[in-house]
Amino acid sequence: MVVNLPISKNFMSLNKKQQKTQAIITAACYYFLQYGYNGATTDLIQKKAGVSKATLYNHFPT
């Protein structure tokens, strides 16, 4: 199953923190749809979003 999630038209007007947050959410949605909640790992999400694990947890603490 291939899922194409569009990037918001306002993506370029967002500041860097907002861009990273949006990238993480988009990556998470992609993997949740592909593998379900249990299959969407933080490793997969952070790599697809192009952020470090520290950044992922900074934006979405447990």
CHARMM internal coordinates of N, CA and C (Angstrom, degrees):
IC EDIT
DIST 1 N 1 CA 1.4442
DIST 1 CA 1 C 1.5252
ANGL 1 N 1 CA 1 C 108.75
DIST 1 C 2 N 1.2889
ANGL 1 CA 1 C 2 N 116.63
DIHE 1 N 1 CA 1 C 2 N 125.40
DIST 2 N 2 CA 1.4603
ANGL 1 C 2 N 2 CA 122.12
DIHE 1 CA 1 C 2 N 2 CA 178.82
DIST 2 CA 2 C 1.5144
ANGL 2 N 2 CA 2 C 108.74
DIHE 1 C 2 N 2 CA 2 C -105.39
DIST 2 C 3 N 1.3192
ANGL 2 CA 2 C 3 N 115.68
DIHE 2 N 2 CA 2 C 3 N 128.93
DIST 3 N 3 CA 1.4582
ANGL 2 C 3 N 3 CA 121.01
DIHE 2 CA 2 C 3 N 3 CA -179.79
DIST 3 CA 3 C 1.5210
ANGL 3 N 3 CA 3 C 108.09
DIHE 2 C 3 N 3 CA 3 C -120.62
DIST 3 C 4 N 1.3007
ANGL 3 CA 3 C 4 N 116.28
DIHE 3 N 3 CA 3 C 4 N 122.81
DIST 4 N 4 CA 1.4604
ANGL 3 C 4 N 4 CA 121.56
DIHE 3 CA 3 C 4 N 4 CA 175.65
DIST 4 CA 4 C 1.5172
ANGL 4 N 4 CA 4 C 108.75
DIHE 3 C 4 N 4 CA 4 C -109.30
DIST 4 C 5 N 1.3165
ANGL 4 CA 4 C 5 N 115.76
DIHE 4 N 4 CA 4 C 5 N 112.58
DIST 5 N 5 CA 1.4526
ANGL 4 C 5 N 5 CA 120.34
DIHE 4 CA 4 C 5 N 5 CA 178.81
DIST 5 CA 5 C 1.5172
ANGL 5 N 5 CA 5 C 108.36
DIHE 4 C 5 N 5 CA 5 C -101.61
DIST 5 C 6 N 1.3165
ANGL 5 CA 5 C 6 N 117.43
DIHE 5 N 5 CA 5 C 6 N 122.96
DIST 6 N 6 CA 1.4654
ANGL 5 C 6 N 6 CA 119.58
DIHE 5 CA 5 C 6 N 6 CA -178.05
DIST 6 CA 6 C 1.5202
ANGL 6 N 6 CA 6 C 111.62
DIHE 5 C 6 N 6 CA 6 C -70.04
DIST 6 C 7 N 1.3045
ANGL 6 CA 6 C 7 N 115.58
DIHE 6 N 6 CA 6 C 7 N 144.92
DIST 7 N 7 CA 1.4638
ANGL 6 C 7 N 7 CA 120.86
DIHE 6 CA 6 C 7 N 7 CA 173.89
DIST 7 CA 7 C 1.5201
ANGL 7 N 7 CA 7 C 107.16
DIHE 6 C 7 N 7 CA 7 C -82.41
DIST 7 C 8 N 1.3024
ANGL 7 CA 7 C 8 N 115.28
DIHE 7 N 7 CA 7 C 8 N 136.46
DIST 8 N 8 CA 1.4555
ANGL 7 C 8 N 8 CA 120.64
DIHE 7 CA 7 C 8 N 8 CA 179.68
DIST 8 CA 8 C 1.5229
ANGL 8 N 8 CA 8 C 111.03
DIHE 7 C 8 N 8 CA 8 C -53.59
DIST 8 C 9 N 1.3287
ANGL 8 CA 8 C 9 N 116.32
DIHE 8 N 8 CA 8 C 9 N 141.39
DIST 9 N 9 CA 1.4636
ANGL 8 C 9 N 9 CA 120.87
DIHE 8 CA 8 C 9 N 9 CA 177.38
DIST 9 CA 9 C 1.5231
ANGL 9 N 9 CA 9 C 110.84
DIHE 8 C 9 N 9 CA 9 C -62.28
DIST 9 C 10 N 1.3205
ANGL 9 CA 9 C 10 N 116.17
DIHE 9 N 9 CA 9 C 10 N -25.23
DIST 10 N 10 CA 1.4625
ANGL 9 C 10 N 10 CA 120.62
DIHE 9 CA 9 C 10 N 10 CA -178.68
DIST 10 CA 10 C 1.5249
ANGL 10 N 10 CA 10 C 112.25
DIHE 9 C 10 N 10 CA 10 C -90.88
DIST 10 C 11 N 1.3357
ANGL 10 CA 10 C 11 N 117.16
DIHE 10 N 10 CA 10 C 11 N 6.79
DIST 11 N 11 CA 1.4603
ANGL 10 C 11 N 11 CA 120.82
DIHE 10 CA 10 C 11 N 11 CA -175.90
DIST 11 CA 11 C 1.5275
ANGL 11 N 11 CA 11 C 112.00
DIHE 10 C 11 N 11 CA 11 C -54.27
DIST 11 C 12 N 1.3117
ANGL 11 CA 11 C 12 N 117.64
DIHE 11 N 11 CA 11 C 12 N -43.90
DIST 12 N 12 CA 1.4584
ANGL 11 C 12 N 12 CA 120.95
DIHE 11 CA 11 C 12 N 12 CA -176.51
DIST 12 CA 12 C 1.5275
ANGL 12 N 12 CA 12 C 112.43
DIHE 11 C 12 N 12 CA 12 C -69.44
DIST 12 C 13 N 1.3246
ANGL 12 CA 12 C 13 N 118.09
DIHE 12 N 12 CA 12 C 13 N -21.03
DIST 13 N 13 CA 1.4633
ANGL 12 C 13 N 13 CA 120.15
DIHE 12 CA 12 C 13 N 13 CA 179.67
DIST 13 CA 13 C 1.5323
ANGL 13 N 13 CA 13 C 111.93
DIHE 12 C 13 N 13 CA 13 C -87.15
DIST 13 C 14 N 1.3195
ANGL 13 CA 13 C 14 N 117.10
DIHE 13 N 13 CA 13 C 14 N -5.67
DIST 14 N 14 CA 1.4540
ANGL 13 C 14 N 14 CA 120.35
DIHE 13 CA 13 C 14 N 14 CA 179.48
DIST 14 CA 14 C 1.5248
ANGL 14 N 14 CA 14 C 109.93
DIHE 13 C 14 N 14 CA 14 C -78.76
DIST 14 C 15 N 1.3410
ANGL 14 CA 14 C 15 N 115.89
DIHE 14 N 14 CA 14 C 15 N 151.86
DIST 15 N 15 CA 1.4613
ANGL 14 C 15 N 15 CA 118.11
DIHE 14 CA 14 C 15 N 15 CA 175.32
DIST 15 CA 15 C 1.5289
ANGL 15 N 15 CA 15 C 109.07
DIHE 14 C 15 N 15 CA 15 C -75.61
DIST 15 C 16 N 1.3224
ANGL 15 CA 15 C 16 N 117.45
DIHE 15 N 15 CA 15 C 16 N 172.76
DIST 16 N 16 CA 1.4692
ANGL 15 C 16 N 16 CA 120.86
DIHE 15 CA 15 C 16 N 16 CA -173.75
DIST 16 CA 16 C 1.5242
ANGL 16 N 16 CA 16 C 112.68
DIHE 15 C 16 N 16 CA 16 C -60.49
DIST 16 C 17 N 1.3193
ANGL 16 CA 16 C 17 N 117.55
DIHE 16 N 16 CA 16 C 17 N -40.45
DIST 17 N 17 CA 1.4658
ANGL 16 C 17 N 17 CA 119.91
DIHE 16 CA 16 C 17 N 17 CA 179.87
DIST 17 CA 17 C 1.5244
ANGL 17 N 17 CA 17 C 109.90
DIHE 16 C 17 N 17 CA 17 C -64.65
DIST 17 C 18 N 1.3132
ANGL 17 CA 17 C 18 N 117.12
DIHE 17 N 17 CA 17 C 18 N -43.28
DIST 18 N 18 CA 1.4614
ANGL 17 C 18 N 18 CA 120.75
DIHE 17 CA 17 C 18 N 18 CA 178.60
DIST 18 CA 18 C 1.5264
ANGL 18 N 18 CA 18 C 111.06
DIHE 17 C 18 N 18 CA 18 C -64.96
DIST 18 C 19 N 1.3330
ANGL 18 CA 18 C 19 N 117.35
DIHE 18 N 18 CA 18 C 19 N -36.88
DIST 19 N 19 CA 1.4597
ANGL 18 C 19 N 19 CA 120.78
DIHE 18 CA 18 C 19 N 19 CA 177.95
DIST 19 CA 19 C 1.5215
ANGL 19 N 19 CA 19 C 110.86
DIHE 18 C 19 N 19 CA 19 C -64.25
DIST 19 C 20 N 1.3269
ANGL 19 CA 19 C 20 N 116.43
DIHE 19 N 19 CA 19 C 20 N -41.97
DIST 20 N 20 CA 1.4628
ANGL 19 C 20 N 20 CA 119.99
DIHE 19 CA 19 C 20 N 20 CA 178.43
DIST 20 CA 20 C 1.5205
ANGL 20 N 20 CA 20 C 110.78
DIHE 19 C 20 N 20 CA 20 C -65.85
DIST 20 C 21 N 1.3271
ANGL 20 CA 20 C 21 N 116.93
DIHE 20 N 20 CA 20 C 21 N -42.25
DIST 21 N 21 CA 1.4610
ANGL 20 C 21 N 21 CA 120.32
DIHE 20 CA 20 C 21 N 21 CA 177.65
DIST 21 CA 21 C 1.5221
ANGL 21 N 21 CA 21 C 110.49
DIHE 20 C 21 N 21 CA 21 C -59.81
DIST 21 C 22 N 1.3247
ANGL 21 CA 21 C 22 N 116.82
DIHE 21 N 21 CA 21 C 22 N -45.43
DIST 22 N 22 CA 1.4655
ANGL 21 C 22 N 22 CA 121.24
DIHE 21 CA 21 C 22 N 22 CA 179.54
DIST 22 CA 22 C 1.5257
ANGL 22 N 22 CA 22 C 110.96
DIHE 21 C 22 N 22 CA 22 C -63.58
DIST 22 C 23 N 1.3249
ANGL 22 CA 22 C 23 N 117.66
DIHE 22 N 22 CA 22 C 23 N -40.34
DIST 23 N 23 CA 1.4628
ANGL 22 C 23 N 23 CA 121.27
DIHE 22 CA 22 C 23 N 23 CA 178.88
DIST 23 CA 23 C 1.5243
ANGL 23 N 23 CA 23 C 111.16
DIHE 22 C 23 N 23 CA 23 C -63.90
DIST 23 C 24 N 1.3313
ANGL 23 CA 23 C 24 N 117.02
DIHE 23 N 23 CA 23 C 24 N -40.00
DIST 24 N 24 CA 1.4630
ANGL 23 C 24 N 24 CA 121.30
DIHE 23 CA 23 C 24 N 24 CA 178.54
DIST 24 CA 24 C 1.5233
ANGL 24 N 24 CA 24 C 110.33
DIHE 23 C 24 N 24 CA 24 C -65.70
DIST 24 C 25 N 1.3199
ANGL 24 CA 24 C 25 N 117.52
DIHE 24 N 24 CA 24 C 25 N -45.22
DIST 25 N 25 CA 1.4676
ANGL 24 C 25 N 25 CA 121.42
DIHE 24 CA 24 C 25 N 25 CA 179.64
DIST 25 CA 25 C 1.5258
ANGL 25 N 25 CA 25 C 110.52
DIHE 24 C 25 N 25 CA 25 C -62.19
DIST 25 C 26 N 1.3217
ANGL 25 CA 25 C 26 N 117.21
DIHE 25 N 25 CA 25 C 26 N -43.33
DIST 26 N 26 CA 1.4611
ANGL 25 C 26 N 26 CA 121.20
DIHE 25 CA 25 C 26 N 26 CA 179.74
DIST 26 CA 26 C 1.5276
ANGL 26 N 26 CA 26 C 110.68
DIHE 25 C 26 N 26 CA 26 C -63.04
DIST 26 C 27 N 1.3302
ANGL 26 CA 26 C 27 N 116.64
DIHE 26 N 26 CA 26 C 27 N -44.52
DIST 27 N 27 CA 1.4616
ANGL 26 C 27 N 27 CA 120.67
DIHE 26 CA 26 C 27 N 27 CA 178.70
DIST 27 CA 27 C 1.5257
ANGL 27 N 27 CA 27 C 110.94
DIHE 26 C 27 N 27 CA 27 C -64.18
DIST 27 C 28 N 1.3275
ANGL 27 CA 27 C 28 N 116.70
DIHE 27 N 27 CA 27 C 28 N -42.27
DIST 28 N 28 CA 1.4613
ANGL 27 C 28 N 28 CA 120.39
DIHE 27 CA 27 C 28 N 28 CA 179.32
DIST 28 CA 28 C 1.5245
ANGL 28 N 28 CA 28 C 110.90
DIHE 27 C 28 N 28 CA 28 C -62.55
DIST 28 C 29 N 1.3067
ANGL 28 CA 28 C 29 N 117.43
DIHE 28 N 28 CA 28 C 29 N -44.86
DIST 29 N 29 CA 1.4719
ANGL 28 C 29 N 29 CA 120.84
DIHE 28 CA 28 C 29 N 29 CA 177.90
DIST 29 CA 29 C 1.5204
ANGL 29 N 29 CA 29 C 110.71
DIHE 28 C 29 N 29 CA 29 C -59.35
DIST 29 C 30 N 1.3184
ANGL 29 CA 29 C 30 N 116.48
DIHE 29 N 29 CA 29 C 30 N -42.90
DIST 30 N 30 CA 1.4601
ANGL 29 C 30 N 30 CA 121.25
DIHE 29 CA 29 C 30 N 30 CA 179.33
DIST 30 CA 30 C 1.5331
ANGL 30 N 30 CA 30 C 110.23
DIHE 29 C 30 N 30 CA 30 C -57.23
DIST 30 C 31 N 1.3306
ANGL 30 CA 30 C 31 N 117.08
DIHE 30 N 30 CA 30 C 31 N -51.40
DIST 31 N 31 CA 1.4592
ANGL 30 C 31 N 31 CA 120.03
DIHE 30 CA 30 C 31 N 31 CA -177.02
DIST 31 CA 31 C 1.5219
ANGL 31 N 31 CA 31 C 112.85
DIHE 30 C 31 N 31 CA 31 C -73.58
DIST 31 C 32 N 1.3206
ANGL 31 CA 31 C 32 N 119.06
DIHE 31 N 31 CA 31 C 32 N -31.97
DIST 32 N 32 CA 1.4606
ANGL 31 C 32 N 32 CA 120.18
DIHE 31 CA 31 C 32 N 32 CA 174.93
DIST 32 CA 32 C 1.5220
ANGL 32 N 32 CA 32 C 110.44
DIHE 31 C 32 N 32 CA 32 C -62.52
DIST 32 C 33 N 1.3288
ANGL 32 CA 32 C 33 N 116.48
DIHE 32 N 32 CA 32 C 33 N -40.99
DIST 33 N 33 CA 1.4653
ANGL 32 C 33 N 33 CA 120.49
DIHE 32 CA 32 C 33 N 33 CA 178.18
DIST 33 CA 33 C 1.5243
ANGL 33 N 33 CA 33 C 111.50
DIHE 32 C 33 N 33 CA 33 C -70.34
DIST 33 C 34 N 1.3241
ANGL 33 CA 33 C 34 N 117.57
DIHE 33 N 33 CA 33 C 34 N -36.81
DIST 34 N 34 CA 1.4648
ANGL 33 C 34 N 34 CA 121.99
DIHE 33 CA 33 C 34 N 34 CA -178.46
DIST 34 CA 34 C 1.5274
ANGL 34 N 34 CA 34 C 112.24
DIHE 33 C 34 N 34 CA 34 C -73.48
DIST 34 C 35 N 1.3439
ANGL 34 CA 34 C 35 N 116.56
DIHE 34 N 34 CA 34 C 35 N -47.45
DIST 35 N 35 CA 1.4608
ANGL 34 C 35 N 35 CA 121.21
DIHE 34 CA 34 C 35 N 35 CA -169.02
DIST 35 CA 35 C 1.5272
ANGL 35 N 35 CA 35 C 115.06
DIHE 34 C 35 N 35 CA 35 C -120.45
DIST 35 C 36 N 1.3126
ANGL 35 CA 35 C 36 N 117.60
DIHE 35 N 35 CA 35 C 36 N -3.31
DIST 36 N 36 CA 1.4559
ANGL 35 C 36 N 36 CA 119.98
DIHE 35 CA 35 C 36 N 36 CA -176.46
DIST 36 CA 36 C 1.5206
ANGL 36 N 36 CA 36 C 111.13
DIHE 35 C 36 N 36 CA 36 C 81.55
DIST 36 C 37 N 1.3181
ANGL 36 CA 36 C 37 N 115.43
DIHE 36 N 36 CA 36 C 37 N 173.29
DIST 37 N 37 CA 1.4621
ANGL 36 C 37 N 37 CA 120.68
DIHE 36 CA 36 C 37 N 37 CA -175.68
DIST 37 CA 37 C 1.5258
ANGL 37 N 37 CA 37 C 111.97
DIHE 36 C 37 N 37 CA 37 C -60.85
DIST 37 C 38 N 1.3260
ANGL 37 CA 37 C 38 N 117.03
DIHE 37 N 37 CA 37 C 38 N -43.61
DIST 38 N 38 CA 1.4654
ANGL 37 C 38 N 38 CA 120.46
DIHE 37 CA 37 C 38 N 38 CA -177.17
DIST 38 CA 38 C 1.5251
ANGL 38 N 38 CA 38 C 113.35
DIHE 37 C 38 N 38 CA 38 C -72.85
DIST 38 C 39 N 1.3198
ANGL 38 CA 38 C 39 N 117.80
DIHE 38 N 38 CA 38 C 39 N -23.08
DIST 39 N 39 CA 1.4571
ANGL 38 C 39 N 39 CA 120.79
DIHE 38 CA 38 C 39 N 39 CA -178.35
DIST 39 CA 39 C 1.5139
ANGL 39 N 39 CA 39 C 114.28
DIHE 38 C 39 N 39 CA 39 C -92.64
DIST 39 C 40 N 1.3097
ANGL 39 CA 39 C 40 N 116.76
DIHE 39 N 39 CA 39 C 40 N -11.80
DIST 40 N 40 CA 1.4713
ANGL 39 C 40 N 40 CA 121.24
DIHE 39 CA 39 C 40 N 40 CA -178.79
DIST 40 CA 40 C 1.5228
ANGL 40 N 40 CA 40 C 108.56
DIHE 39 C 40 N 40 CA 40 C -87.28
DIST 40 C 41 N 1.3168
ANGL 40 CA 40 C 41 N 116.68
DIHE 40 N 40 CA 40 C 41 N 95.14
DIST 41 N 41 CA 1.4619
ANGL 40 C 41 N 41 CA 120.42
DIHE 40 CA 40 C 41 N 41 CA -176.67
DIST 41 CA 41 C 1.5291
ANGL 41 N 41 CA 41 C 111.26
DIHE 40 C 41 N 41 CA 41 C -86.90
DIST 41 C 42 N 1.3195
ANGL 41 CA 41 C 42 N 114.61
DIHE 41 N 41 CA 41 C 42 N 158.47
DIST 42 N 42 CA 1.4625
ANGL 41 C 42 N 42 CA 118.88
DIHE 41 CA 41 C 42 N 42 CA 177.42
DIST 42 CA 42 C 1.5259
ANGL 42 N 42 CA 42 C 110.83
DIHE 41 C 42 N 42 CA 42 C -64.54
DIST 42 C 43 N 1.3310
ANGL 42 CA 42 C 43 N 117.31
DIHE 42 N 42 CA 42 C 43 N -32.25
DIST 43 N 43 CA 1.4711
ANGL 42 C 43 N 43 CA 120.29
DIHE 42 CA 42 C 43 N 43 CA 177.10
DIST 43 CA 43 C 1.5202
ANGL 43 N 43 CA 43 C 110.98
DIHE 42 C 43 N 43 CA 43 C -60.96
DIST 43 C 44 N 1.3301
ANGL 43 CA 43 C 44 N 116.86
DIHE 43 N 43 CA 43 C 44 N -47.84
DIST 44 N 44 CA 1.4635
ANGL 43 C 44 N 44 CA 120.76
DIHE 43 CA 43 C 44 N 44 CA 179.32
DIST 44 CA 44 C 1.5235
ANGL 44 N 44 CA 44 C 111.04
DIHE 43 C 44 N 44 CA 44 C -61.75
DIST 44 C 45 N 1.3321
ANGL 44 CA 44 C 45 N 115.73
DIHE 44 N 44 CA 44 C 45 N -46.01
DIST 45 N 45 CA 1.4698
ANGL 44 C 45 N 45 CA 120.73
DIHE 44 CA 44 C 45 N 45 CA -176.17
DIST 45 CA 45 C 1.5232
ANGL 45 N 45 CA 45 C 111.20
DIHE 44 C 45 N 45 CA 45 C -63.78
DIST 45 C 46 N 1.3265
ANGL 45 CA 45 C 46 N 117.32
DIHE 45 N 45 CA 45 C 46 N -47.76
DIST 46 N 46 CA 1.4670
ANGL 45 C 46 N 46 CA 119.64
DIHE 45 CA 45 C 46 N 46 CA -177.28
DIST 46 CA 46 C 1.5135
ANGL 46 N 46 CA 46 C 111.91
DIHE 45 C 46 N 46 CA 46 C -66.99
DIST 46 C 47 N 1.3186
ANGL 46 CA 46 C 47 N 118.06
DIHE 46 N 46 CA 46 C 47 N -34.86
DIST 47 N 47 CA 1.4693
ANGL 46 C 47 N 47 CA 119.91
DIHE 46 CA 46 C 47 N 47 CA 178.75
DIST 47 CA 47 C 1.5249
ANGL 47 N 47 CA 47 C 111.08
DIHE 46 C 47 N 47 CA 47 C -68.94
DIST 47 C 48 N 1.3416
ANGL 47 CA 47 C 48 N 116.85
DIHE 47 N 47 CA 47 C 48 N -43.71
DIST 48 N 48 CA 1.4638
ANGL 47 C 48 N 48 CA 119.93
DIHE 47 CA 47 C 48 N 48 CA -179.99
DIST 48 CA 48 C 1.5301
ANGL 48 N 48 CA 48 C 110.56
DIHE 47 C 48 N 48 CA 48 C -66.90
DIST 48 C 49 N 1.3323
ANGL 48 CA 48 C 49 N 117.00
DIHE 48 N 48 CA 48 C 49 N -36.27
DIST 49 N 49 CA 1.4674
ANGL 48 C 49 N 49 CA 121.14
DIHE 48 CA 48 C 49 N 49 CA -180.00
DIST 49 CA 49 C 1.5290
ANGL 49 N 49 CA 49 C 111.88
DIHE 48 C 49 N 49 CA 49 C -75.30
DIST 49 C 50 N 1.3317
ANGL 49 CA 49 C 50 N 117.13
DIHE 49 N 49 CA 49 C 50 N -16.62
DIST 50 N 50 CA 1.4590
ANGL 49 C 50 N 50 CA 120.33
DIHE 49 CA 49 C 50 N 50 CA -179.84
DIST 50 CA 50 C 1.5160
ANGL 50 N 50 CA 50 C 113.80
DIHE 49 C 50 N 50 CA 50 C 74.73
DIST 50 C 51 N 1.3331
ANGL 50 CA 50 C 51 N 115.45
DIHE 50 N 50 CA 50 C 51 N 32.90
DIST 51 N 51 CA 1.4634
ANGL 50 C 51 N 51 CA 120.48
DIHE 50 CA 50 C 51 N 51 CA 179.35
DIST 51 CA 51 C 1.5250
ANGL 51 N 51 CA 51 C 109.17
DIHE 50 C 51 N 51 CA 51 C -126.84
DIST 51 C 52 N 1.3226
ANGL 51 CA 51 C 52 N 116.20
DIHE 51 N 51 CA 51 C 52 N 163.97
DIST 52 N 52 CA 1.4613
ANGL 51 C 52 N 52 CA 120.64
DIHE 51 CA 51 C 52 N 52 CA 176.84
DIST 52 CA 52 C 1.5252
ANGL 52 N 52 CA 52 C 109.27
DIHE 51 C 52 N 52 CA 52 C -80.00
DIST 52 C 53 N 1.3372
ANGL 52 CA 52 C 53 N 115.28
DIHE 52 N 52 CA 52 C 53 N 164.76
DIST 53 N 53 CA 1.4641
ANGL 52 C 53 N 53 CA 119.02
DIHE 52 CA 52 C 53 N 53 CA 176.25
DIST 53 CA 53 C 1.5274
ANGL 53 N 53 CA 53 C 110.51
DIHE 52 C 53 N 53 CA 53 C -62.54
DIST 53 C 54 N 1.3265
ANGL 53 CA 53 C 54 N 116.47
DIHE 53 N 53 CA 53 C 54 N -37.26
DIST 54 N 54 CA 1.4661
ANGL 53 C 54 N 54 CA 120.21
DIHE 53 CA 53 C 54 N 54 CA 178.86
DIST 54 CA 54 C 1.5277
ANGL 54 N 54 CA 54 C 110.46
DIHE 53 C 54 N 54 CA 54 C -60.52
DIST 54 C 55 N 1.3260
ANGL 54 CA 54 C 55 N 116.81
DIHE 54 N 54 CA 54 C 55 N -41.95
DIST 55 N 55 CA 1.4645
ANGL 54 C 55 N 55 CA 120.85
DIHE 54 CA 54 C 55 N 55 CA 178.52
DIST 55 CA 55 C 1.5209
ANGL 55 N 55 CA 55 C 110.53
DIHE 54 C 55 N 55 CA 55 C -65.72
DIST 55 C 56 N 1.3273
ANGL 55 CA 55 C 56 N 116.89
DIHE 55 N 55 CA 55 C 56 N -42.35
DIST 56 N 56 CA 1.4641
ANGL 55 C 56 N 56 CA 120.61
DIHE 55 CA 55 C 56 N 56 CA 178.24
DIST 56 CA 56 C 1.5248
ANGL 56 N 56 CA 56 C 110.60
DIHE 55 C 56 N 56 CA 56 C -56.82
DIST 56 C 57 N 1.3431
ANGL 56 CA 56 C 57 N 116.34
DIHE 56 N 56 CA 56 C 57 N -48.85
DIST 57 N 57 CA 1.4649
ANGL 56 C 57 N 57 CA 119.93
DIHE 56 CA 56 C 57 N 57 CA -179.00
DIST 57 CA 57 C 1.5268
ANGL 57 N 57 CA 57 C 112.43
DIHE 56 C 57 N 57 CA 57 C -72.56
DIST 57 C 58 N 1.3141
ANGL 57 CA 57 C 58 N 117.80
DIHE 57 N 57 CA 57 C 58 N -25.38
DIST 58 N 58 CA 1.4605
ANGL 57 C 58 N 58 CA 120.69
DIHE 57 CA 57 C 58 N 58 CA 175.11
DIST 58 CA 58 C 1.5313
ANGL 58 N 58 CA 58 C 110.34
DIHE 57 C 58 N 58 CA 58 C -67.09
DIST 58 C 59 N 1.3187
ANGL 58 CA 58 C 59 N 116.30
DIHE 58 N 58 CA 58 C 59 N -40.21
DIST 59 N 59 CA 1.4630
ANGL 58 C 59 N 59 CA 120.88
DIHE 58 CA 58 C 59 N 59 CA -179.53
DIST 59 CA 59 C 1.5246
ANGL 59 N 59 CA 59 C 111.98
DIHE 58 C 59 N 59 CA 59 C -78.98
DIST 59 C 60 N 1.3350
ANGL 59 CA 59 C 60 N 116.79
DIHE 59 N 59 CA 59 C 60 N -32.82
DIST 60 N 60 CA 1.4628
ANGL 59 C 60 N 60 CA 121.84
DIHE 59 CA 59 C 60 N 60 CA -177.91
DIST 60 CA 60 C 1.5226
ANGL 60 N 60 CA 60 C 109.57
DIHE 59 C 60 N 60 CA 60 C -134.85
DIST 60 C 61 N 1.3465
ANGL 60 CA 60 C 61 N 117.10
DIHE 60 N 60 CA 60 C 61 N 78.41
DIST 61 N 61 CA 1.4686
ANGL 60 C 61 N 61 CA 119.72
DIHE 60 CA 60 C 61 N 61 CA -179.49
DIST 61 CA 61 C 1.5256
ANGL 61 N 61 CA 61 C 111.25
DIHE 60 C 61 N 61 CA 61 C -67.08
DIST 61 C 62 N 1.3176
ANGL 61 CA 61 C 62 N 115.26
DIHE 61 N 61 CA 61 C 62 N 153.67
DIST 62 N 62 CA 1.4681
ANGL 61 C 62 N 62 CA 120.01
DIHE 61 CA 61 C 62 N 62 CA -179.70
DIST 62 CA 62 C 1.5032
ANGL 62 N 62 CA 62 C 111.43
DIHE 61 C 62 N 62 CA 62 C -82.10
END
COOR INIT
IC SEED 1 N 1 CA 1 C
IC BUILD
